[in-house]
Amino acid sequence: PQGTIVATCVVPAGVRLIGMGSGRTTIKSPPGSTTKTVALGGNNAEVHGLKIDSSPANNDPQYAVDALYANGGDNGYDNLFITDIHAYHAPHHGIWLYNCKEYRVENVVCDTAGDWGFRLSGSSGTRGFVRNAIGKNLSNRFLMVREQTDTQIYAVTGISNAVTALWLQNCSNVQVFGVTDRAALTLLRAVEEDGVISRRREGRRNVYAVNIENLMAHRS
């Protein structure tokens, strides 16, 4: 489709929703909506080339409206493919993938969200691939990666005055490449705040130490 579509939608298993690009195709929540703006509803669902505008949705936290959402349930969704998405002004998360397997996410912008800009979570989450993810104007963290295994993340940029660009928790074999200096610093500050590492000055250098007890508590 092209133009602005005022609706919420579910993309069923095996279906592709393809726009003309985030500057040409917009799916916009109806005023006061209490449901996810776009939800992926099963295995092999795909979304490409859209701006997803959740700004008219109800911003009451009890409704937790996300711009783009997938919940794989107990068994997990397989083979989700998401590219060229601008998730805008979500009351909750810009993009949230829960219990998804073998997902691929490329070229996404999460702009203005009430909570995380982009969240990957759920113990079934595995074999994910994320490339070129940008966070802007976020009140909390940009990319949260929790309980994921065998996942690769390339080129993450968090653009905001007070945002943690990347936060990892309880993950196994998650590889991160091409993180900007700022994202690396915010990640370091986050684990320092959680007590996983401590820092002290020696002359002109920072010296870091790992708190093994707190580290194991995070991994358990």
Steps between C-alpha positions, in 0.01 A plus 500: 500500500589869463383801702371506859280218626323563831462154650658234715587174333619145556730344241410127491747215474663480157379846391708799391392859568703717262488879483664745262748621763465679832467838326218379274297243693377557856281282719357719773314396814141618523446767770488342846592152374593250773651227279838456332523706183652215296527146637668201340270203543701188419794328335652649184321834537676800344472881518695734270513866401267668749472784743294374794354798684354419841469862616115510500479182716396502865815559705368346821771251613241228565447461124874480415454604137803409286555617143615157375452188712537124480424252778605147414334349807632176648628353172648816348456649153747393230650698212367852551644756257483876567672766288484877441269588788457836674322431831372837621365624832400171660352540850682177601770344275582598145575139400460200730573142395417247771587130469604521137746270322714554193377857462670756277468875560677755278493878455261604776454832680327514837402863554337616824373220723362498852714205604762309298548593139578144389462194721603139437395267781359161592688179576408350159681784321785354298697535176404862448670750272479879539677752276484880476277592793465865605333641811388863530325710766457212743417544868655170609728249328522444128581134432426250776622146436382252763517120514609474136739232373713468187412851384704749297462878524673741261512881498293634789468875555312663790436871441370672813626699793429239768453159342678170542560401140545128565414285801570126522362271771504121547618433144712220359728533197375843397753672275504877454689668214538857381361669810572874506726648766203657670307172506802322649531764772134483592520120517800531730319749723196271520696200628684730739168625641388138541813427707642251252817704463669766709727781387785689657753752377871426483670814379342587166350155442178329603551153647203262507435191711226238460279411797462124444217461752287768331591367157380150588181644646428665163572176313280284721 
